Amino acid sequence: MSRRRNGEKPIESWDDMKVIMRKYFVPNFYYIELFQKLQSLYHGSKSVEDHKEMKIAMIRANVVENRKATMTSFFNGMNKDIANVIELQHYVEVEDMIHMALKVERQLKRK
């Protein structure tokens, strides 16, 4: 069946095509599992470099989050020794925060 017969607008761009393909080929439980994984990510004993897992999950789940909310969730899940040092620093973007956290983590490993 054509989209025109169903009263749907024609596909005009690749972004439209991606939305339609996700609708037909990605099951709902996939997004639910991604959101659960994203909610349960905690830094704890993991390396700061493992933050990429959080970013990948956000991209796959199509999460568009305020940068301050992203920084807050990353900070709250961070190892407390690193978080105590990062809290005293000035950062504007998540990347700045991650860069500082990597430096602190290296310093703590040297001790």
RARADA-V737713 format. One record per backbone hydrogen bond with DSSP energy under -1.0 kcal/mol. CO is the residue of the C=O (numbers start at 1). NH is the residue of the N-H. Records with the same first field share a line. If there is no record, write none. Layout:
BEGIN
CO->NH + NH
END
This chain:
BEGIN
2->6
3->8
4->7
13->17
14->18
15->19
16->20
17->21
18->22
19->23
20->24
21->25
22->26
27->30
28->32
29->33
30->34
31->35
32->36
33->37
34->38
35->39
36->40
43->46
47->50
48->51
49->52
50->53
51->55
52->56
53->57
54->58
55->59
56->60
57->61
58->63
59->62
66->70
67->71
68->72
69->73
70->74
71->75
72->76
73->77
75->78
77->43 + 44
79->83
80->84
82->86
83->87
85->88
86->89
93->97
94->98
95->99
96->100
97->101
98->102
99->103
100->104
101->105
102->106
103->107
104->108
105->109
106->110
107->111
END
